[in-house]
Amino acid sequence: MALPNDSHPSGTTGTTFATHAVSGKEYPVGMMADSDGQIIGSLPAFGLYVPPAAVGASKIYFDLHTTTSRLRIRGLYAIVATDVAVTGVVGVRLDAFRTSAIGTAGTAASTTASAVTTTPGFWALDGSTALPAGITARTVPTGGATNEQYYFPTYVFTEETLSPSAESQSLNMIPQLPGGQALEIPAGKGLKVMQGTVAGVGTIGFLVVFTVE
């Protein structure tokens, strides 16, 4: 990574701007901001790993909840376990909701570094930033996680011999506009993914990527 290698005073105010020399010429160095004025790349970013689970009609795969911070969901990926043989006849519908209550029971996600692959856990993209208090998640909650707003459905294939089963893990379920707003989860709310009413077959895990403000 290259950092600006020079600076230049502007006018009479004494403000100094960063510059960078390229081929003998100085170019101004700027930083891009998002729709809320935050410098892009400056907010703490985290991932949430949701281990693979067998599909099931109306099954809640996980919920993510925040009591103090505002979350911006940057990515939501369904990861189909293609090392599990199934005989697929239909796709699996995944519904995304905003929730108004924290989920209960289930398996709580680890909020500190963990090398376990079979339980949910948070991790920092920079490898060191601690997860802020008040952010929790759990897999297969049996209570709470009350639906407040329906977002959208997504369909994934779970037949391990079909290429779409592997391709789903690289497709962001969250609608993202270039330079536009991210899906925001305010304090006191959450995000939930559950299956539709058709049973289906297969095994699906998830990856959620979000920033914290």
Summary of the structure (lengths in Angstrom):
residues: 213
radius of gyration: 20.9
end to end distance: 25.3
largest distance: 73.1
contacts: 628
relative contact order: 0.33
helix: 4%
strand: 47%
